[in-house]
Amino acid sequence: MSRTILHCDLNNFYASVECLYNPAIRDKAVAVCGSQSTRHGIVLAKNYIAKKCGVLTGEPAWQAKKKCPELVTVSPNYFLYLKFSNNAINIYKKYTDLIEPFGIDECWLDVTESTRLFGSGNDMAHKIKNEIKEELGVTASVGVSYNKIFAKLGSDMKKPDAVTKITMEDFKTYVWPLPIRELMYVGRSTEAKLKKVGIYTIGNLACTSPSFLIRQLGKWGETLWVFANGYDEMPVCKSDTEPLIKGIGNSLTTPRDLTCNEDVKILFYVLSESVALRLRKNNLKGKTVQITIKDSAMACVERQAKLDLHTFISTEIAEKANEIFKTSWNWSKNIRLLGVRVTDLVSADSYVQLSFYNDDKRVRSQLLEQSIDKIRARFGYYSVQRALLLKDASLKANPAEENVIHPLSYFGGSGTFHSKEYPHSSDVSPFLKKHGGNL
Amino acid sequence: MKKIFVEVIVRYQADGTKIPLSIIWDNGREYIIDKVTDIKKAASLKVGGQGVRYKCRILGKETYLWLEANERWFVEGKS
């Protein structure tokens, strides 16, 4: 039996919530931007009026203001957005228990079994859309189809406040003429590769032989071919199953450019503490340390190296990050963003190979960090700090608490690299390439 | 229209439902709610807000009273 899958997308989510709470700006061009004083001033979301003026998600606020001088910029209020997102999920829960969130503003719903209770997928889509509008005061667009990929395409086709149905019979008419870029996981570089071999639309891709695509794109070629033909059978994962975490990372756009090894060292400790804290919270240890460096010209490099043993000790992570940094950066440019990520994760209480030598010290530092966690839980994050961080208070931050929205991967797991600049860290998760465009 | 936060006297029922009994305006005047005719989650597009909306009858007139998630009550006031 074919499935009935809905994809609900809250339109211009951040901007819609801001406009709801401030009716005075509803008829103006609005963009939600990060704080400019701490250099996070990029457009995170915008409403339709701003979109018409050519304001793009991800561009700096000053550039957006140039395009649209009357643009109203507001600061983000993530906790409010999370509350709205939860409220929307509560509405979905009336219809099914198979809900898979994809980012803060999108969800897949498998309503195959509920069709006997609430009517066809199309009926349910309309009901859900209207409930969201009435209860939450924001609009949603819903795609109805028999697989997740087409449901998502459907929700992108008509916006705002609309329902689009794509069936097994008519997908060739509606989906195949779309440009290749519209398909999930086709980003800038895949698009270029496909265009080079004459594939411009989703239909072109679907009609190409999979073996040819595999030669061009590797195993992705086959996955994309499956997507384009509507053969995708990925299940909608239950909302209460936590995705498997494959890596934990934090990055930070610094309030000022970093100019020397000492600055970098301070920031690595800030980031590593947050990463280590999150590892401990999830009862994980990691072995590979990855660093991301973005210079003042926005060029980005990533380097990684292995530790000797799995760890959740911040000092070990920071020291490794520093070591990698020193061998891979020549200071030809100053640094704008640094990131630390730990992968190769294992459960923290799995058995490990013990060392004959100085293991005492490791055990002590593990206990020390766990005690610090407890102190911080009781008296606040800044109640205990490394002396190193006192050298430059401007670099002080608590990324673990200040970032609450984690990027997700369609294939489950992976995305827990979160960045202070982008709520969905698009440079780390290529599939989110156009995701940021419709927050 | 203006979002006006108001003082409300509420009865908590045994099952946890909250029923507003009267609204106290900022000049101290109390308006008795004759009846609550409908309770549902809703947004106020007029003044900007979202929460549980109580449809109340006060002095023979229908009016809406909202309870926000932060436990504050508001009405859509004439500016």
Chai-1 contact restraints between the chains, C-beta under 6 A:
chainA,res_idxA,chainB,res_idxB,connection_type,confidence,min_distance_angstrom,max_distance_angstrom,comment,restraint_id
A,L20,B,G48,contact,1.0,0.0,6.0,A-B,restraint_1
A,Y21,B,G48,contact,1.0,0.0,6.0,A-B,restraint_2
A,N22,B,G48,contact,1.0,0.0,6.0,A-B,restraint_3
A,P23,B,G48,contact,1.0,0.0,6.0,A-B,restraint_4
A,E134,B,A42,contact,1.0,0.0,6.0,A-B,restraint_5
A,E135,B,K41,contact,1.0,0.0,6.0,A-B,restraint_6
A,E135,B,A42,contact,1.0,0.0,6.0,A-B,restraint_7
A,L136,B,A43,contact,1.0,0.0,6.0,A-B,restraint_8
A,G137,B,A43,contact,1.0,0.0,6.0,A-B,restraint_9
A,G137,B,L45,contact,1.0,0.0,6.0,A-B,restraint_10
A,G137,B,Q50,contact,1.0,0.0,6.0,A-B,restraint_11
